[in-house]
């Protein structure tokens, strides 16, 4: 247990733990360089390929002359052909494109909107859906509701003509997700509801049976746990949100240009984070000593913990949930993800020196000062804090046991940078505990089984 060093005033230090026989055994673990680790290392290429497919290059793009009859977004740099094609005559919304239907849900500056977008997903896809909610509401001013697919499939949904259902599934075959689609299609207003699938497999049930689909183009994942597909799904929603903001007239052209330019930087930034956090793991001699890899050191110091808390606010709250899920799936350690402000409602009573608290604290977040206050509350209870923040931020150095640094980017894109260290930390703790990290117990790739 973490009581290996009971006299320590705080969390066990690396100097104490490194000489302990248990730690020596941990450090001798063989690190598998294929599977999940390779999936994470492929993330930059996946993001680059997705951007190349969905966003036209600046140099090659020349906006055509527009007329008064042109719909908003018709000259867009964003290439979403399946979302711009008119719906067939058999559909209740025939003649309109999926993008037009979604953009029509925008409040357009009014106090309320007639329709909404409903997004459903399971597990990691649910966390991607929550991130999409923040993106679409912020960029396009469209009301979004997110629900777990496993719950929504048994509901009696209230749907109106012009509502939108977006179903997320990596495989496109997840049973709960498919049943959500069937539930909506069987609704009395089903023909007047737009259904869109966001999948990683074009030849799938969801892609075939939805009115339109968006492929996130992540390719095959060798590990059972989703990593690069989560990142590509979030980026796909970011691009969709910008397109909706353009189509609904809520985003000015200057902001669209800025956001797309920032998105083009993402593959390089993610590659930078991966190399900083895990490059030593890719070498032939995989036995690492203290100081060679910060995440490995953090993993060694906390691998015997029984519980973790992950905290984030705003766009990074879903990333806290995803970090906690990865900790459970791969390291087999109980973990909870919380909005940082909700820490005082229960979790704060559990915090002590044996409870690591991972805080996503980008200075780009408008609520950064409040996040900093949350960290101070944890420290006041002798908690062990692992913070993730930008390179330029040194305000947390004296407050936290570890500060993981990442490159700076736009607030809306920060989740794609922040999730990488969390994926790698869970992976490393799984390796240290001797778990089968590429095929964790109890998980299956395509979720087609149902528990009664």
Protein Blocks (a to p, Z undefined) as FASTA:
>chain_A
ZZlmmmbmbdcdfklmmmpmklmmmmmpccdfehjlmmmmmmmmmmmmmmmmmpccfklp
ccddddfklcghklccbdcfklmpccdfkbmkgoiafklmmmmmpgnlpabdfbdcdddd
ehjlmmmmmmmmmmmmmmnopacddddfklmmmmccdddehiacddddfklpafklmmmm
mmmmmpmklmmpccddddfbfbbfklmmmmbdcdehlopafbfbdcklmmmmmmmmmmmm
mmmmmmnopacfklmmmmmmmmmmmmmmmmmmmmmmmmmmmpmblcdcehjamklmmmmm
mmmpcbdcdddehjllmmmmmmmmmmmmmnopacddddfklmmnojlmmgcfklccdddd
dfklmklmmmmmmmmmmmmnopacdddddfklcklmmmpmbdcddddddfklmmmmmmmm
mmmmmmmmmmmnopafklcghiafbdcbdcZZ
